[in-house]
Structure formats: C-alpha cells, structure tokens
Amino acid sequence: MTVDFKVIIIGRGMMGAAAARHLSGMIDGVALIGPREPAERKSHDGVFASHYDEARITRTFDDNLVWATLAARSLDRYAEIEATSGISFFTEAGCLFAGPPPSPGQGYLGRALDIANTLNIGVETLEPAALSDRFPQFSLNGSFKGYFERHRAGHVNPRALVKAQVVLAEAGGATVLDATVTGVEDAGTHVEVTVSDRVYTAEKVLVAAGGFTNFNQLLPSPVDTRVSARTVVFYELGERELSLFGDMPSSIIFGDRDEDHVYILPPVRYPDGKTYLKLGGDTEARIFDNLEDIGAWFRSDGDPAELDPLVAKALELMPALAGCPVTAAPCIASFTPTAYPYAGFTDSPRIAVLTGGNFVAAKSSDELGRLGAVLMTRGRLGDGDFGREFAPVFR
C-alpha cells in the first residue's frame, strides 16, 4: 500500500530532532511528530520534554569511552549546525571537574583521566593552590584538585539546539507536525501512528520520546528504563554576583560521598530576562511508572525536600550566592540498566526505539540522532556505532 511517509520519528526533543535532521539528508519521506513546548507549564495536561531549559553542560572528559566518543562526535558538528541553521546554541565556557585527588584508573576522575589520554583530550590538571587561584568563585576543600577542559566544552542551549535541528530537518525536506502521538501499531505491511485527529502511515517508525517512551502505546513492549525525578535550583543573580560569577566555567564538583556530587551551570540569561546560575545533584527520590504522575511532576516546582540540601551545598561551594533569590524546578532523567542509550528495533521489524539519556546525553544528542537515522536506513548499527552496547532491553 501507499504510505504517508517512509519514516516517522516520534518525539521532537533533542534526540528525535537530531534524528530527523540526519535522516532528511539520507532519504525522502521523513516526518517528525511531537508537540511544541507548552505556553503554560503548570496548566498543561499533555506530554512534556526535558529540553525546556537554556543550559546543559557539554564536554568530552568522561569516565566512559563510549560516552566520551558520542560527545566528541557531536561537538565536531556544533559549528556546522550553528552556521547552516543560523541559530547559536553553544557557549565555549570550558568545563571544570574538581574533587579529591584520584588514584590512577580508579573512580570517576581516575578513569576519565585515562580516557582523556586515550582520546588526546586537552585537560589541564590544577593542583589545589592553582585551582583556588584560577577559580576564586568557589570555596573548595583545600585538598581538591581540578581538571579543566578549556576548549570544546562549556554549555549548550537545549531549546536552541532543538530549534536548529528542526529548522535543518525541514530544510532537508522533513515534515514537522505539532501533535501528540497516542498510539503506534504494526499493521503487518506498514505502521499506523495515531494522533488526535487522524492516523498517519509509514514504512518504519522511530520512537524517541525520552521519559514518555513507555506511555501512550508507542512500543509493542515497554523498554526497561527507570524514569526518575530530579530537582534543580536557580539562583537569580544581580550585578554584584554577575561580576563574581560571570566568567566561570560549567563545573562538576565531586565530594567524599556520592550525595555530595553536584553540577553547576554558569550564569545564563533566561526567557524572563533574568540571569540565573543553575545547580543540581544526583538525588533520585521518586520514580515514575505512569503518565499521570510524570505529568504532575512536570507541573510542579520540584521536590521541596531536595531544595534545602542543594541550597546548602551551593552556599558551601559559592558563599557569595548568599542572599540571592532561589527557585526550584523539576527535571527528569531516563536511566537504562546498561547505562547506555537504547538504539534498536523492537519485536517489530518496523518499529525502533531511541531513548535512555542516562542524564548525560544532551551534549551527545546530535550523534545519538545520527545513530537513529543510521538504524532506520541500514536496519542495524555496526560495532563502530556501538550496536551491541545500544541494544534495547525490554520488560
């Protein structure tokens, strides 16, 4: 039968939009379906996405070779995406890691240093005194060492990156539909994709719906993921704070305990016209398994129980933030048991899945989208594209 599209990509977030861009340069007949960001988050009763933000850390320094490679491949294309779309999204502010001195090859920092040597990543090691002098914004443990990736690191604006990907996907011939998919069915010779007002047909479908992948009957069987709540805090900065923190890098600070680990985004101007410094941690007090609960979380202001520890940590690391107005916001992270993204077909040879950011995928989303496009055109990922590592696990 004649179908509406060769491939429909479900999910207009960072991975889905990237997949649409890459795929539109490989084949005709591509559609990207997903709703735009809601105008009023707290009254929105539909699905959400996790890229509704202005800054996510980007860097190559990582304790895992696969994730470091994904980041490097994406960073290679940032400038091209900006130039061809006319949309800027990358700020090369650098990325600082700081923590207790690692043993060679041990712990996150020890493993990351080994991989930095393997990939020839330019990372400057700072002894405690040099770390304090170089980054006076922080009040760190006097024994901490720093590892600074100055180039090809900093932060991306996820909203702007998604916009750039969608602009380029449309320029490549892709059809972009502002709609929410409520069902996907393998009809034997094609796939039927239901939205509120009609059914679209395609030869194949790629589901890239992030934390919502297991909802709305998008897959024949749910993937094995853990969708967890994260709370982030925002410090509204005035002129005094901007003079102190304005030139700081993106930062990831380790402690003696896992719960002391935090990530920090430097000052960024948000759509309300104010400039905020953002901080978050690794607390996972809540896991979602139904659409109603995850929607309620996105409409909230995060978990009040997580706010106080994050504020205390922020003031410990950056005492000059004292007195700044503080707000909190909700975020989610999708974790897989493999600790890698999923990119592969379901039991249906016509329905594939691309999901599982494991809270570190924003910087690598362009490469993950490319892998999704390769999957849809070739039917599988080879070893060089981590086909074995990214094999989906289903419940």
C-alpha positions as CSV (number, residue, x, y, z in Angstrom):
1,M,0.0,0.0,0.0
2,T,1.0,3.6,-0.4
3,V,2.1,5.2,2.9
4,D,2.2,8.8,4.0
5,F,5.9,8.7,5.0
6,K,8.8,6.4,4.7
7,V,9.8,7.1,8.3
8,I,8.0,8.8,11.2
9,I,10.1,9.9,14.1
10,I,8.1,10.3,17.3
11,G,9.5,12.8,19.8
12,R,10.5,16.4,19.0
13,G,13.2,16.6,21.7
14,M,17.0,16.5,21.4
15,M,17.4,13.0,20.0
16,G,14.3,13.0,17.8
17,A,15.0,16.4,16.2
18,A,18.6,15.3,15.6
19,A,17.5,12.1,14.0
20,A,15.1,14.0,11.8
21,R,17.9,16.3,10.6
22,H,20.3,13.5,9.8
23,L,17.6,11.3,8.2
24,S,16.3,14.1,6.0
25,G,19.7,14.2,4.4
26,M,19.6,10.4,3.7
27,I,16.1,9.7,2.4
28,D,12.9,11.4,1.4
29,G,9.6,11.0,3.1
30,V,10.6,11.8,6.7
31,A,8.2,13.1,9.3
32,L,8.9,14.4,12.8
33,I,5.9,14.3,15.2
34,G,5.8,15.9,18.6
35,P,4.2,18.8,20.5
36,R,6.0,22.1,21.0
37,E,6.8,23.4,24.5
38,P,3.6,24.3,26.3
39,A,3.0,28.0,26.8
40,E,1.8,27.4,30.4
41,R,3.7,24.6,32.0
42,K,1.5,24.4,35.2
43,S,-1.8,24.2,33.3
44,H,-0.6,21.8,30.6
45,D,-2.2,18.4,30.7
46,G,-0.3,16.7,27.9
47,V,3.2,15.3,27.5
48,F,6.4,17.3,28.1
49,A,10.0,17.1,27.1
50,S,13.2,17.5,29.1
51,H,14.9,20.1,27.0
52,Y,12.9,23.1,28.2
53,D,15.9,24.9,29.5
54,E,18.7,27.3,28.5
55,A,21.9,25.5,29.5
56,R,23.2,21.9,29.7
57,I,26.9,21.0,30.3
58,T,28.9,19.9,27.3
59,R,32.3,18.3,27.4
60,T,34.3,15.3,26.3
61,F,36.0,14.5,29.6
62,D,34.2,11.4,30.8
63,D,35.0,8.1,32.6
64,N,33.4,6.0,29.9
65,L,34.9,5.7,26.4
66,V,31.5,5.3,24.6
67,W,30.0,8.4,26.2
68,A,33.2,10.4,25.5
69,T,33.1,9.3,21.9
70,L,29.5,10.3,21.5
71,A,30.2,13.7,22.9
72,A,33.3,14.2,20.7
73,R,31.4,13.3,17.5
74,S,28.6,15.7,18.4
75,L,31.0,18.5,19.3
76,D,32.6,18.0,15.8
77,R,29.3,19.2,14.3
78,Y,28.2,22.0,16.6
79,A,29.8,24.7,14.4
80,E,28.2,23.3,11.2
81,I,24.8,23.1,12.7
82,E,25.0,26.7,14.0
83,A,26.3,28.0,10.7
84,T,23.7,26.3,8.5
85,S,20.8,26.9,10.7
86,G,21.7,30.5,11.7
87,I,20.9,29.6,15.3
88,S,23.6,29.8,18.0
89,F,23.4,27.3,20.9
90,F,27.0,26.5,22.1
91,T,28.9,28.6,24.6
92,E,32.6,27.6,24.9
93,A,32.9,28.5,28.6
94,G,35.0,25.4,29.4
95,C,34.2,22.7,31.9
96,L,35.9,22.2,35.3
97,F,35.9,19.0,37.3
98,A,37.1,19.2,40.9
99,G,37.3,16.6,43.6
100,P,39.6,14.5,45.9
101,P,42.8,13.5,44.2
102,P,42.1,10.2,42.3
103,S,44.2,7.1,42.3
104,P,45.3,6.2,38.7
105,G,42.4,4.5,36.9
106,Q,40.2,4.5,39.9
107,G,36.9,6.3,40.5
108,Y,35.3,8.6,38.0
109,L,38.2,11.1,37.8
110,G,40.9,8.4,37.6
111,R,39.1,6.6,34.8
112,A,38.3,9.9,33.0
113,L,42.0,10.9,33.0
114,D,42.9,7.6,31.4
115,I,40.3,8.1,28.7
116,A,41.5,11.7,28.2
117,N,44.9,10.4,27.4
118,T,43.4,7.7,25.1
119,L,41.4,10.3,23.1
120,N,44.0,13.1,23.4
121,I,41.6,15.4,25.1
122,G,43.1,18.7,26.3
123,V,42.6,18.7,30.0
124,E,44.7,20.9,32.3
125,T,45.4,19.5,35.8
126,L,45.3,22.1,38.6
127,E,46.9,21.4,41.9
128,P,44.9,22.7,45.0
129,A,46.6,26.1,45.2
130,A,46.3,26.7,41.5
131,L,42.7,25.6,41.5
132,S,41.9,28.1,44.2
133,D,43.7,30.9,42.3
134,R,42.2,30.1,38.9
135,F,38.6,29.8,40.1
136,P,38.1,32.1,43.1
137,Q,34.3,31.8,42.7
138,F,34.5,28.5,44.5
139,S,35.3,27.7,48.1
140,L,36.6,24.1,47.7
141,N,38.1,21.6,50.0
142,G,41.8,22.5,50.3
143,S,42.9,19.1,49.1
144,F,40.8,19.1,45.9
145,K,42.5,19.0,42.5
146,G,41.0,20.4,39.3
147,Y,40.8,19.1,35.8
148,F,39.9,21.9,33.3
149,E,38.8,21.2,29.7
150,R,39.0,24.7,28.2
151,H,38.2,24.1,24.6
152,R,35.2,22.2,23.1
153,A,33.5,22.4,26.4
154,G,31.0,24.6,28.2
155,H,27.3,24.5,27.7
156,V,24.6,24.2,25.1
157,N,21.2,25.8,25.0
158,P,18.9,22.8,24.5
159,R,15.9,24.8,23.3
160,A,18.1,26.5,20.7
161,L,19.7,23.2,19.6
162,V,16.4,21.5,19.1
163,K,15.2,24.6,17.1
164,A,18.3,24.4,14.9
165,Q,17.8,20.7,14.3
166,V,14.1,21.2,13.4
167,V,14.9,24.1,11.0
168,L,17.5,22.0,9.2
169,A,15.3,18.9,9.1
170,E,12.6,21.0,7.4
171,A,15.1,22.5,5.0
172,G,16.1,18.9,4.1
173,G,12.5,18.1,3.3
174,A,11.2,16.6,6.5
175,T,7.6,17.3,7.5
176,V,7.3,18.5,11.1
177,L,3.9,18.0,12.8
178,D,2.9,19.7,16.0
179,A,0.9,16.9,17.5
180,T,1.0,14.3,20.3
181,V,1.0,10.6,19.3
182,T,-1.5,8.5,21.2
183,G,-0.8,5.1,19.6
184,V,1.5,3.1,17.3
185,E,0.5,-0.2,15.7
186,D,2.4,-2.5,13.3
187,A,-0.3,-3.3,10.7
188,G,1.8,-6.0,9.1
189,T,2.9,-4.2,6.0
190,H,3.3,-0.7,7.5
191,V,2.9,1.2,10.8
192,E,-0.1,3.2,11.8
193,V,0.6,6.3,14.0
194,T,-2.4,7.8,15.7
195,V,-2.7,11.5,16.7
196,S,-5.7,13.2,18.0
197,D,-7.3,14.0,14.6
198,R,-6.1,11.3,12.3
199,V,-3.8,8.3,11.6
200,Y,-0.6,8.6,9.6
201,T,1.1,5.6,8.0
202,A,4.8,4.9,7.5
203,E,7.1,2.1,6.4
204,K,9.0,2.4,9.7
205,V,8.8,4.4,13.0
206,L,11.5,5.5,15.3
207,V,10.2,6.3,18.9
208,A,12.4,8.9,20.5
209,A,10.1,10.1,23.2
210,G,12.5,10.4,26.2
211,G,10.9,9.8,29.6
212,F,7.5,9.3,27.8
213,T,8.7,6.4,25.6
214,N,6.8,3.8,27.6
215,F,3.5,5.7,27.6
216,N,0.7,6.2,25.0
217,Q,1.2,2.7,23.5
218,L,4.2,3.8,21.5
219,L,6.0,0.5,21.6
220,P,4.9,-3.2,21.3
221,S,6.6,-3.8,24.6
222,P,8.0,-1.3,27.1
223,V,11.7,-0.8,27.3
224,D,13.5,-1.4,30.6
225,T,14.1,2.2,31.8
226,R,13.9,4.0,35.1
227,V,12.3,7.4,34.8
228,S,13.5,9.4,37.8
229,A,12.7,12.8,39.2
230,R,15.4,15.4,39.6
231,T,15.2,18.8,41.2
232,V,17.3,21.7,40.1
233,V,17.8,25.1,41.8
234,F,18.2,28.5,40.2
235,Y,20.0,31.5,41.8
236,E,18.8,34.8,40.4
237,L,21.9,37.0,40.0
238,G,22.3,40.7,40.4
239,E,25.1,42.9,39.2
240,R,27.4,42.0,42.1
241,E,27.0,38.3,41.6
242,L,27.5,38.7,37.8
243,S,30.8,40.4,38.4
244,L,31.9,37.4,40.6
245,F,30.5,34.5,38.6
246,G,30.2,35.9,35.1
247,D,33.3,34.2,33.7
248,M,33.1,30.9,35.5
249,P,33.0,27.6,33.5
250,S,30.5,24.8,33.6
251,S,31.5,22.8,36.6
252,I,31.1,19.3,38.2
253,I,32.2,19.1,41.8
254,F,32.8,15.7,43.5
255,G,32.9,15.1,47.2
256,D,33.8,12.3,49.5
257,R,30.3,10.9,49.2
258,D,28.1,10.3,46.1
259,E,25.4,12.6,47.5
260,D,27.9,15.5,47.6
261,H,28.3,15.4,43.8
262,V,26.8,18.5,42.1
263,Y,26.9,20.1,38.7
264,I,26.8,23.8,38.1
265,L,25.9,25.9,35.1
266,P,27.4,29.4,34.9
267,P,25.2,32.5,34.6
268,V,22.8,32.3,31.7
269,R,20.0,34.7,30.7
270,Y,16.6,33.0,30.6
271,P,13.5,34.0,28.6
272,D,12.1,36.0,31.6
273,G,15.1,38.4,31.1
274,K,16.8,37.4,34.3
275,T,20.2,35.8,34.7
276,Y,20.4,32.6,36.7
277,L,23.1,30.2,37.9
278,K,21.8,26.6,38.0
279,L,22.8,23.8,40.3
280,G,21.7,20.2,40.5
281,G,22.7,16.9,42.1
282,D,22.1,13.1,41.7
283,T,19.2,12.6,44.2
284,E,16.5,10.2,42.9
285,A,13.8,10.2,45.5
286,R,11.0,9.4,43.1
287,I,10.5,7.1,40.1
288,F,7.6,7.3,37.7
289,D,5.6,4.5,36.1
290,N,2.5,6.2,34.8
291,L,1.7,9.2,32.7
292,E,-0.4,11.0,35.4
293,D,2.4,11.1,37.9
294,I,5.1,12.3,35.5
295,G,2.8,15.0,34.2
296,A,2.1,16.2,37.7
297,W,5.8,16.3,38.4
298,F,6.5,18.5,35.3
299,R,3.8,20.9,36.5
300,S,5.4,21.2,40.0
301,D,8.3,23.2,41.3
302,G,10.3,20.2,42.1
303,D,10.7,18.4,45.5
304,P,10.9,20.8,48.4
305,A,12.8,18.1,50.4
306,E,15.6,18.3,47.8
307,L,15.8,22.1,47.8
308,D,17.4,22.6,51.2
309,P,20.3,20.2,50.6
310,L,21.0,21.7,47.2
311,V,20.9,25.2,48.6
312,A,23.2,24.2,51.5
313,K,25.7,22.7,49.0
314,A,25.5,25.7,46.8
315,L,26.3,28.1,49.6
316,E,29.1,25.9,50.8
317,L,30.7,25.9,47.4
318,M,29.8,29.5,46.5
319,P,29.3,31.6,49.6
320,A,28.8,34.8,47.6
321,L,25.4,33.4,46.5
322,A,24.0,34.2,49.9
323,G,21.0,36.5,49.7
324,C,20.2,35.7,46.1
325,P,16.6,34.8,45.3
326,V,16.3,31.0,44.9
327,T,13.8,29.0,42.9
328,A,13.5,25.3,42.1
329,A,12.3,23.4,39.0
330,P,11.5,19.8,38.0
331,C,13.6,17.7,35.7
332,I,13.6,14.0,34.8
333,A,16.2,11.5,33.8
334,S,15.7,8.2,32.0
335,F,18.2,5.5,33.1
336,T,18.8,2.1,31.5
337,P,20.3,-0.9,33.2
338,T,23.1,-0.9,30.6
339,A,24.0,2.7,31.4
340,Y,23.9,3.3,27.6
341,P,21.2,4.7,25.3
342,Y,18.9,2.3,23.5
343,A,19.1,2.4,19.7
344,G,17.5,-0.7,18.1
345,F,14.4,-2.4,16.8
346,T,11.6,-3.8,18.9
347,D,10.0,-7.2,18.2
348,S,8.5,-5.4,15.2
349,P,10.9,-5.0,12.3
350,R,9.1,-1.7,11.5
351,I,9.3,-0.1,15.0
352,A,12.6,1.0,16.6
353,V,13.4,2.9,19.7
354,L,16.0,5.6,20.5
355,T,16.0,6.6,24.2
356,G,17.8,6.4,27.5
357,G,19.9,9.5,28.0
358,N,21.1,8.5,31.5
359,F,21.2,12.2,32.4
360,V,24.3,12.8,30.3
361,A,23.0,12.8,26.7
362,A,22.2,16.4,25.9
363,K,25.7,17.2,24.8
364,S,25.7,14.0,22.7
365,S,22.2,14.3,21.2
366,D,23.3,15.1,17.7
367,E,25.4,11.9,17.4
368,L,22.6,9.8,19.0
369,G,20.2,11.3,16.4
370,R,22.6,10.3,13.7
371,L,22.7,6.7,15.0
372,G,18.9,6.7,15.0
373,A,19.0,7.7,11.3
374,V,21.6,5.1,10.5
375,L,19.4,2.5,12.2
376,M,16.4,3.5,10.1
377,T,18.3,3.3,6.8
378,R,20.6,0.3,7.4
379,G,18.4,-1.7,9.8
380,R,21.2,-2.1,12.4
381,L,24.1,-0.4,14.0
382,G,27.6,-1.8,13.4
383,D,30.3,-2.2,16.1
384,G,31.8,1.2,15.2
385,D,28.4,2.8,16.1
386,F,28.0,0.7,19.3
387,G,25.4,-1.6,18.1
388,R,26.0,-4.2,20.8
389,E,26.2,-1.6,23.6
390,F,23.0,0.1,22.5
391,A,20.8,-3.0,22.1
392,P,17.5,-2.2,23.8
393,V,16.3,-4.3,26.8
394,F,12.6,-4.8,27.1
395,R,10.5,-5.7,30.1
